[in-house]
Amino acid sequence: MTKTLFSERVVRAALGIPAGRVTTYGRIARAAGGAAMASQSITNILGKAWKEGERDIPFHRIVYADGRIWIDEKHRKERMKLYRQEGIEIDTKDRVKNFHAILFEFK
């Protein structure tokens, strides 16, 4: 696969999310130089990077714009452990409790 500059920037942005913080798909897209609709491609880009060997992507730190986390039963136990380790609290509706307080904004 030929990597685009946008894809490289997306991966770099994702890798730059600090432990204990979260950011959104849209913020990653904007940080990488994309428009609003580019946020729909973030998961695909990061998934390809993972398959190509980039194992440090903190998928658990990337959330939806309303603070909801992406989680399925297959990954729930592992993800919840990561959240606990980083002090990120998740409510019973799978939302980051203190979303605005720990939201990471790219500069």
N, C-alpha and C positions, 0 to 999 in steps of 0.2 A: 504494500500500500504506500502510495506517495503521501507524505504528510504535508498539509497546507500550513501556512504561517498561522492561520486562525486556529487550527487544531493544536499546534505547538503551544500557542498562547493559552489555550483552554487548559491543557495539561499543566503548564507552568502555574497558572492561576490556582487550579485545584490543589496542587502541591504546596501552595503558599498559604493555605487556610490554617491558621494556628490551632493547636490543640485547645480544647475547651471552648471553641468558637464555632459558629455555623455561618454559612452564607447561602445565597440562593442561586438557582440555575441562571436566572436573569442577570444577576450581578457578575457571575463568571463570564457570561456572554458579552456583557458590556466591557468588562476588564480586558477581554481578548480582542476587542475592537468590533464586535458584532452588533447588529441591530436587535430589537426586541424579539423578533421571531427566531433569532439564532439560539435562544435558550432551549428550543425544542431539540436541538442537535447535541446538546452537552452530554447527555447520557450515552448516546451513540459514540461520540468521539472518545469519551473516557473509557467506555467498554472496549473499544478497539485498542486503545493504548494499553489497557490491562492485558488483553490477549497477546499483545506484542511484547509483554514483559515488564511493563511499568507497574510494579506491585505496591508502590507507596501511596496510591491515590486514596485519600480519605473520603470515600463515598458517603460515610455516615455524617460528615460535616456539611453535606450539600442537601438543602431542604427546599421545599416549595415556598413561594412568596408569602404564604400565610403562616409559615412556621411548621407545617405538617412535615413529617419525615416519610421517606419512602421505606416501606418495610413489608416483608412477606413472612409467612410462618417459617419458611426454610432458613431465613437469615435472622429472625427475631432474636434468638438467644445471643448470638454473636454480636449483633448490633447493640443490643441493650447493655451488654457487658462493656463495649467501647464507650457508650454514653456515660455509664457509671464511672468508668476509669477517668474520664475527662471532666467529670462534674457537670455534665449536661443533663438536665432533668427533663424527662418526657412525661406528659400527662397521660391519662387513660384513653384519650382520643388520638394518641400518637402525634402530639404537637409538642414543640419545645416550649417548656413552661416560661422561661424568661427570655423568649425569643429576641425582643428588641434590645435587651441588655447585653446579649452575647453575639449579636449580629455583626459579622465582620464585613467591613466596607473596604474595597480595594482603593488604593490611592493612585 
